[in-house]
Every structure is written in C-alpha cells, then in structure tokens.
Amino acid sequence: MKNPGGVKIFGDHLRRLREAREWSQVELADYANVSNMTVHRIETAQFAATIDVLLSLSKALQMPLHELVKCPGMEEAD
C-alpha cells in the first residue's frame, strides 16, 4: 500500500459517515452492493477502495463522490 495514512483516514471517515446514519457495516454493504468484508477492510485500513467501490459507496450514502473522499487531514497523510 503506497499511502497507508490516507487509507486509514478514509476508513475512519467512512466509519463516521456510516455511524452517523446508524447503519451497521452489513447495512452499508447491502446498500452499496458490496461485501460486508469490503466495508470492514476499508474501515480498518486493510484495503484501499477502488473507484468502483467508491462510486457504490457514494451512491449508497447519497453523496457526491468528491464529498465522500473529502476527508480532514487527507492532504497531510503519508
């Protein structure tokens, strides 16, 4: 993984967005049509999301892709 700090920041951001909606990882996975393991791996920084997965997550969360990936601290991450 080339940018582990950024992947961690995004995973934390995704978890906060999910929890703000009071969804479980399984619910987000179902809404996004991805596996619950994918959501778990993204949130725990074990997996860097592909553009395909990011698009699915943005649709499930009903937010534009650029808003989904706009995470505080991302630019400073290694």
Phi and psi in degrees as GROMACS dihedral restraints (atoms count N, CA, C in turn):
[ dihedral_restraints ]
;  ai    aj    ak    al  type     phi  dphi    fc
    3     4     5     6     1   -84.7    20    10
    4     5     6     7     1   -25.9    20    10
    6     7     8     9     1  -133.6    20    10
    7     8     9    10     1    66.9    20    10
    9    10    11    12     1   -61.2    20    10
   10    11    12    13     1   -34.2    20    10
   12    13    14    15     1   -64.7    20    10
   13    14    15    16     1   -42.5    20    10
   15    16    17    18     1   -66.7    20    10
   16    17    18    19     1   -38.0    20    10
   18    19    20    21     1   -64.8    20    10
   19    20    21    22     1   -39.1    20    10
   21    22    23    24     1   -66.1    20    10
   22    23    24    25     1   -45.2    20    10
   24    25    26    27     1   -60.4    20    10
   25    26    27    28     1   -44.1    20    10
   27    28    29    30     1   -63.9    20    10
   28    29    30    31     1   -42.1    20    10
   30    31    32    33     1   -59.8    20    10
   31    32    33    34     1   -42.7    20    10
   33    34    35    36     1   -64.5    20    10
   34    35    36    37     1   -40.3    20    10
   36    37    38    39     1   -63.2    20    10
   37    38    39    40     1   -45.2    20    10
   39    40    41    42     1   -61.7    20    10
   40    41    42    43     1   -42.5    20    10
   42    43    44    45     1   -60.1    20    10
   43    44    45    46     1   -44.1    20    10
   45    46    47    48     1   -63.3    20    10
   46    47    48    49     1   -42.1    20    10
   48    49    50    51     1   -61.6    20    10
   49    50    51    52     1   -43.3    20    10
   51    52    53    54     1   -64.2    20    10
   52    53    54    55     1   -47.7    20    10
   54    55    56    57     1   -66.0    20    10
   55    56    57    58     1   -32.0    20    10
   57    58    59    60     1   -62.9    20    10
   58    59    60    61     1   -26.7    20    10
   60    61    62    63     1   -91.6    20    10
   61    62    63    64     1    -1.2    20    10
   63    64    65    66     1    59.3    20    10
   64    65    66    67     1    39.4    20    10
   66    67    68    69     1  -101.6    20    10
   67    68    69    70     1   147.3    20    10
   69    70    71    72     1   -81.1    20    10
   70    71    72    73     1   169.6    20    10
   72    73    74    75     1   -61.2    20    10
   73    74    75    76     1   -37.5    20    10
   75    76    77    78     1   -64.9    20    10
   76    77    78    79     1   -41.7    20    10
   78    79    80    81     1   -63.9    20    10
   79    80    81    82     1   -45.8    20    10
   81    82    83    84     1   -60.3    20    10
   82    83    84    85     1   -43.8    20    10
   84    85    86    87     1   -59.4    20    10
   85    86    87    88     1   -43.3    20    10
   87    88    89    90     1   -63.2    20    10
   88    89    90    91     1   -46.1    20    10
   90    91    92    93     1   -63.8    20    10
   91    92    93    94     1   -34.8    20    10
   93    94    95    96     1   -89.6    20    10
   94    95    96    97     1    -6.7    20    10
   96    97    98    99     1    59.1    20    10
   97    98    99   100     1    44.7    20    10
   99   100   101   102     1  -127.7    20    10
  100   101   102   103     1   169.8    20    10
  102   103   104   105     1   -76.5    20    10
  103   104   105   106     1   151.9    20    10
  105   106   107   108     1   -65.2    20    10
  106   107   108   109     1   -27.1    20    10
  108   109   110   111     1   -65.8    20    10
  109   110   111   112     1   -35.3    20    10
  111   112   113   114     1   -61.9    20    10
  112   113   114   115     1   -47.6    20    10
  114   115   116   117     1   -60.9    20    10
  115   116   117   118     1   -46.2    20    10
  117   118   119   120     1   -58.9    20    10
  118   119   120   121     1   -46.5    20    10
  120   121   122   123     1   -65.7    20    10
  121   122   123   124     1   -36.1    20    10
  123   124   125   126     1   -67.2    20    10
  124   125   126   127     1   -48.0    20    10
  126   127   128   129     1   -64.9    20    10
  127   128   129   130     1   -26.7    20    10
  129   130   131   132     1  -101.5    20    10
  130   131   132   133     1    12.7    20    10
  132   133   134   135     1    59.3    20    10
  133   134   135   136     1    32.7    20    10
  135   136   137   138     1   -93.7    20    10
  136   137   138   139     1    -9.6    20    10
  138   139   140   141     1  -148.2    20    10
  139   140   141   142     1   132.5    20    10
  141   142   143   144     1   -91.2    20    10
  142   143   144   145     1   120.5    20    10
  144   145   146   147     1   -64.3    20    10
  145   146   147   148     1   138.3    20    10
  147   148   149   150     1   -79.6    20    10
  148   149   150   151     1   166.0    20    10
  150   151   152   153     1   -61.9    20    10
  151   152   153   154     1   -35.0    20    10
  153   154   155   156     1   -61.2    20    10
  154   155   156   157     1   -46.1    20    10
  156   157   158   159     1   -68.2    20    10
  157   158   159   160     1   -41.1    20    10
  159   160   161   162     1   -60.3    20    10
  160   161   162   163     1   -41.3    20    10
  162   163   164   165     1   -62.4    20    10
  163   164   165   166     1   -42.0    20    10
  165   166   167   168     1   -64.4    20    10
  166   167   168   169     1   -41.3    20    10
  168   169   170   171     1   -66.2    20    10
  169   170   171   172     1   -41.0    20    10
  171   172   173   174     1   -64.8    20    10
  172   173   174   175     1   -37.8    20    10
  174   175   176   177     1   -65.8    20    10
  175   176   177   178     1   -44.4    20    10
  177   178   179   180     1   -62.5    20    10
  178   179   180   181     1   -39.2    20    10
  180   181   182   183     1   -84.7    20    10
  181   182   183   184     1    -2.8    20    10
  183   184   185   186     1    53.6    20    10
  184   185   186   187     1    52.3    20    10
  186   187   188   189     1  -143.1    20    10
  187   188   189   190     1   149.1    20    10
  189   190   191   192     1   -62.1    20    10
  190   191   192   193     1   148.6    20    10
  192   193   194   195     1   -54.5    20    10
  193   194   195   196     1   -43.2    20    10
  195   196   197   198     1   -62.8    20    10
  196   197   198   199     1   -29.7    20    10
  198   199   200   201     1   -74.6    20    10
  199   200   201   202     1   -37.2    20    10
  201   202   203   204     1   -60.5    20    10
  202   203   204   205     1   -42.4    20    10
  204   205   206   207     1   -90.1    20    10
  205   206   207   208     1     1.3    20    10
  207   208   209   210     1   -83.6    20    10
  208   209   210   211     1    96.3    20    10
  210   211   212   213     1  -117.1    20    10
  211   212   213   214     1   131.1    20    10
  213   214   215   216     1   -57.6    20    10
  214   215   216   217     1   131.4    20    10
  216   217   218   219     1    88.6    20    10
  217   218   219   220     1    -3.4    20    10
  219   220   221   222     1   -62.8    20    10
  220   221   222   223     1   -41.9    20    10
  222   223   224   225     1   -63.7    20    10
  223   224   225   226     1   -30.5    20    10
  225   226   227   228     1   -86.7    20    10
  226   227   228   229     1    -9.2    20    10
  228   229   230   231     1   -69.8    20    10
  229   230   231   232     1   151.1    20    10
